[in-house]
């Protein structure tokens, strides 16, 4: 049953959940920091070991400042990790007329008639168009049941996975079924996937492929592709 078009639902990570994640990450990495002290002392005592130079530098700091510093750095690293993760998380506002996806620095508004299917794929919220084209893929750790209930309540077709799953094929250079532009973009993306500091390039190339109707799925370092669905 579709809701009244003027009634909207917003789903986002709550302040309580965000705070709990900050606390958990800070405690966990503070514990790792605390363990670095005995590890450094153990490494220094060996005749030879990797990272022995940094270990000697650590053990040269007097106690209790070494332990306090390591715990504090670990806690700060944990908090920073969750902060940067939160910048990538999407909040979802939906009504019978549109879906609005918001994350830091980006807002995407999608009209109801542009949406065919909605599903979660691992930690991503995916929206497909009526012909199976990918129109949104955002990082989302919101509860899948809450998402499914909200989308269903507003009349969207929530599914358990990609309804065009069987149409994915492994990509090889110069695949004859693909246009030259798609092959070039997939080749560039394959090269970017081999680099540890090119995550933004990989995402942008996926978006460029989506603009020409090619949906990409990764399994390890191998790319699989499909065109618009035919159902």
C-alpha atoms as one frame of an Amber mdcrd trajectory, in Angstrom:
protein
   0.000   0.000   0.000   1.459   3.328  -1.061   1.612   6.164   1.464   0.167
   9.620   0.904   2.703  11.405  -1.362   3.195  14.258   1.107   4.116  11.936
   4.002   7.858  11.227   4.099  10.092   8.931   6.110  13.717   9.688   6.971
  16.179   6.971   7.918  19.655   7.876   9.170  22.252   6.672  11.643  21.060
   7.882  15.046  23.177  10.042  17.340  23.147   7.185  19.872  24.436   4.682
  17.307  27.079   7.142  16.117  28.231   7.728  19.685  28.357   3.992  20.386
  30.523   3.461  17.309  32.876   6.261  18.374  33.203   4.694  21.834  33.712
   1.149  20.539  36.339   2.152  17.984  38.161   4.360  20.479  38.275   1.587
  23.105  39.345  -1.038  20.566  42.196   0.996  19.078  43.224   2.285  22.499
  43.660  -1.394  23.428  45.786  -1.898  20.336  47.878   1.114  21.372  48.348
  -0.352  24.835  49.578  -3.634  23.321  52.198  -1.818  21.240  54.311  -1.166
  24.341  55.017  -4.840  25.232  55.301  -5.672  21.514  57.961  -2.988  21.034
  59.919  -4.253  24.058  59.742  -7.801  22.699  61.029  -6.721  19.272  63.919
  -4.779  20.802  65.000  -7.908  22.707  65.356  -9.976  19.529  68.644 -10.251
  17.627  66.831  -9.267  14.450  63.249  -8.368  13.666  61.373  -6.145  11.183
  60.463  -2.669  12.452  63.170  -2.875  15.112  64.166   0.755  14.551  60.682
   2.163  15.270  60.404  -0.246  18.223  63.623   1.116  19.741  62.332   4.653
  19.257  59.102   3.775  21.088  60.880   2.147  24.028  63.095   5.217  24.423
  60.057   7.199  25.630  59.868   7.042  29.449  56.901   5.533  31.262  54.115
   6.259  32.005  54.131   8.713  29.082  54.711   5.993  26.491  51.667   3.966
  27.543  49.496   7.068  27.987  50.533   8.389  24.580  49.926   5.097  22.790
  46.469   4.700  24.353  45.555   8.305  23.511  46.748   7.936  19.907  44.788
   4.704  19.555  41.620   6.338  20.878  42.048   9.297  18.504  42.630   6.955
  15.573  39.440   5.050  16.425  37.394   8.243  16.617  38.866   9.474  13.313
  38.047   6.163  11.651  34.362   6.417  12.583  34.234  10.119  11.684  35.468
   9.529   8.136  33.207   6.491   7.800  30.205   8.626   8.807  30.976  11.042
   5.959  30.396   8.181   3.504  27.151   6.957   5.096  23.908   7.926   3.390
  20.664   9.104   4.973  17.439   8.261   3.145  14.299  10.391   2.917  11.484
   8.851   0.927   7.865   9.535   0.089   5.451   8.240  -2.509   6.863  10.794
  -4.974  10.636  10.707  -4.550  13.706   9.357  -2.750  16.400  11.724  -1.478
  19.837  10.315  -0.651  22.130  12.565   1.377  25.722  12.198   2.443  28.488
  14.684   3.094  28.871  16.907   0.049  26.246  15.177  -2.090  22.457  15.123
  -2.396  20.695  12.940  -4.981  16.955  13.299  -5.578  15.258  10.552  -7.583
  11.663  10.695  -8.786   9.396   7.731  -8.072   8.927   6.850 -11.737  12.708
   6.547 -12.187  12.942   3.697  -9.650  12.334   0.072 -10.549  13.892  -1.998
  -7.731  15.648  -1.274  -4.436  17.900  -3.651  -2.487  20.904  -3.970  -0.199
  24.127  -5.438  -1.580  26.500  -6.015   1.342  26.959  -2.524   2.842  25.483
  -0.639  -0.139  21.985   0.612  -0.824  21.281   0.130  -4.531  18.496   1.694
  -6.610  17.818   0.409 -10.105  15.787   2.060 -12.819  12.812   0.475 -14.612
  15.099  -1.229 -17.164  17.631  -2.400 -14.580  20.032   0.521 -14.988  21.883
   1.473 -11.789  20.865   4.957 -10.653  22.299   4.971  -7.117  24.760   2.948
  -5.029  25.575   4.389  -1.618  27.292   3.131   1.512  24.566   2.390   4.045
  24.697   0.544   7.371  21.033   1.156   8.214  19.021  -1.867   9.311  17.894
  -3.798   6.227  14.490  -4.630   7.720  13.801  -0.964   8.480  14.819  -0.022
   4.964  12.655  -2.742   3.411   9.646  -1.753   5.525  10.009   1.954   4.718
  10.410   1.464   0.981   7.549  -1.030   0.892   5.299   1.309   2.864   5.840
   4.024   0.268   5.142   1.704  -2.658   8.653   0.870  -3.893   9.683  -2.607
  -5.035  12.159  -3.802  -2.394  13.884  -7.055  -3.401  16.426  -9.313  -1.689
  19.070  -8.863  -4.389  19.719  -7.773  -7.950  16.829  -9.188 -10.028  19.175
  -9.224 -13.045  21.851 -11.284 -11.253  21.956 -13.957 -13.962  22.889 -11.406
 -16.620  26.320 -10.519 -15.173  29.264 -11.657 -17.286  32.977 -11.543 -16.596
  34.773  -8.661 -18.294  37.812  -9.195 -20.500  39.650  -6.468 -22.448  37.919
  -5.533 -25.701  34.749  -7.518 -24.974  33.008  -7.481 -28.393  29.492  -7.097
 -26.944  30.459  -3.779 -25.327  30.933  -0.396 -27.033  34.451   1.031 -27.184
  33.702   3.600 -24.479  32.528   0.930 -22.032  35.629  -1.189 -22.676  37.863
   1.852 -22.174  36.164   2.752 -18.888  36.351  -0.841 -17.628  40.034  -1.014
 -18.585  40.732   2.227 -16.701  38.789   0.930 -13.709  40.695  -2.375 -13.731
  43.952  -0.419 -13.615  42.647   1.809 -10.813  41.606  -1.239  -8.758  45.251
  -2.361  -8.653  46.271   0.862  -6.911  45.759   1.184  -3.155  45.124   4.945
  -3.271  42.609   5.215  -6.128  39.298   4.378  -4.426  37.728   7.639  -5.631
  38.713   6.868  -9.224  37.157   3.394  -8.998  33.874   4.893  -7.731  33.817
   7.646 -10.349  34.453   5.182 -13.178  31.570   3.045 -11.890  29.325   6.116
 -12.072  30.505   6.870 -15.610  29.689   3.299 -16.641  26.254   3.597 -15.026
  25.603   6.716 -17.117  25.970   4.655 -20.297  23.853   1.794 -18.949  26.579
  -0.605 -17.770  26.281  -2.067 -14.259  29.499  -3.358 -12.649  30.032  -5.870
  -9.868  33.415  -6.734  -8.353  34.577 -10.141  -7.166  38.061  -9.680  -5.800
  39.949  -7.793  -8.499  37.769  -9.132 -11.322  34.972  -7.059 -12.835  31.620
  -8.445 -13.956  29.220  -6.425 -16.085  25.697  -6.381 -17.420  23.721  -4.003
 -19.573  20.218  -2.743 -18.817  17.848  -5.539 -17.737  15.279  -6.951 -20.096
  12.501  -7.946 -17.662
